[in-house]
Amino acid sequence: MTLSTVGSTTHYRISYDTSLSSADGLQRAQALMNVCEADYQIMSDWFGGIALPYPLPIEVNIVPGGYAGAGWGPPISLRPGNGSGLDVVRYLLVAEVVEMLMLAQNKGWFASDGSNEGSAGEGLSRVLSAEFLRRTGLGFNEPGFDTARFWLNSNRLDYVNTIDEHDHAPDEKSGCATLFINYLSYQLGYDIKRIIAAAAPTLTGVYRNLTGRNDDPFPAFKAQLDAHFPRTNPDGSVHDWTLPGPNPDNPYPLDFYEGAVPMSIRIYWRMNPGRNVVNLNWGALSADSVVAVSASEYVTGGQKLADNSAQRFVGAASITVDNVTPHGPPFDPNHGVTFVVTVGWGSPLNICTDVSLIQNQPQQVIYIGSQTESGSLATRDLAMDGASADGTSGDPRTSSLGPVTWHTATVSSDGELTEQSSSSAPAVRTEIEAH
């Protein structure tokens, strides 16, 4: 094999085997030079800007062979196959470089001994390569690279709790990983950057890092696929599945009404005049959730709506909602949201609140100005260490703000109310607690 170098970029030195035709060798190498750095920035953003674990530029060689494959040591060897388009070359390069970034991240996607990406990392590599095609408008997957069918057409064993660190072949283990990562993203709604950052030695660990939950995700994951893509036909014969759709590795979302966002809960309260601090414990929420809350008066004893809701109305009282603060692990063991409802009336009113989960996390986080905290426990108006909000000593729970009513409710993940209570307490300047 004789290699000819076309040139170097910040991250790559690109060469081709001179036995290839001009179209398959020189021209593809030149075309790759023009797009490889923009493609790298997509991957770098996914992994939070970490550096590759090897000296730059990394050797990238386009070599002969049938359609299609790649590997890395480094160098990275790309075997797109004669006549394949630039999209295949870019896809293969992404598939290999993201594995290098998993190694650099060193939080669980790569095998603990550093030998290879294992079944979970192989699944992530295939998901990211397909995601790259989707985001750049090149398609949804390359033909022949899907692995979901290997797991669907097997005994469907649990490779979510048990990861094979030394198996990175296209088989049922990596197929299970590919499906599960797509399940986290396209069924449960987690952005791929958050999934990558939630790295753990097992896919169950990734799920728990994302959600803050301690349950086993495999039974629900498998049951949903079993329901939609049963292993056996009604006549008892075994079904041989290839998933329909543009990406045969990604059937999601399925049963979109089950556990998907957006979703809402409506709760009826009897609230006192003034400031009412409300806490809703709801397993569907996390500390990173995007939540909206609305409030109004409602009619008691009247005809109910079809969903058993009492009719809401606009009365003379001013009802406002503010300080909407989702909570959950790792800062609070309880999933939910705390907010304030202020009732501008001289006597208690019947109040309806709608709490809506809009997204599991924001699609983007932006700081305007310096990336500093908006305040700290030492400087904020928290009345800590026995000091009142105005800096004088004394009981911080006494002030001129008037009485505050505390309301709490607990619902299950599917919205069933299990507990509701209220109590009154002297006013405080803040209702922030050390969760």
PyMOL commands that set and color helices and strands:
alter all, ss='L'
color gray80, all
select helices_A, chain A and resi 26-46+86-105+118-135+148-152+172-187+192-197+203-211+218-228
alter helices_A, ss='H'
color red, helices_A
select strands_A, chain A and resi 3-8+12-17+58-62+69-72+76-79+263-271+274-282+290-298+312-313+318-327+336-344+349-359+404-411+417-425
alter strands_A, ss='S'
color yellow, strands_A
deselect
rebuild
show_as cartoon
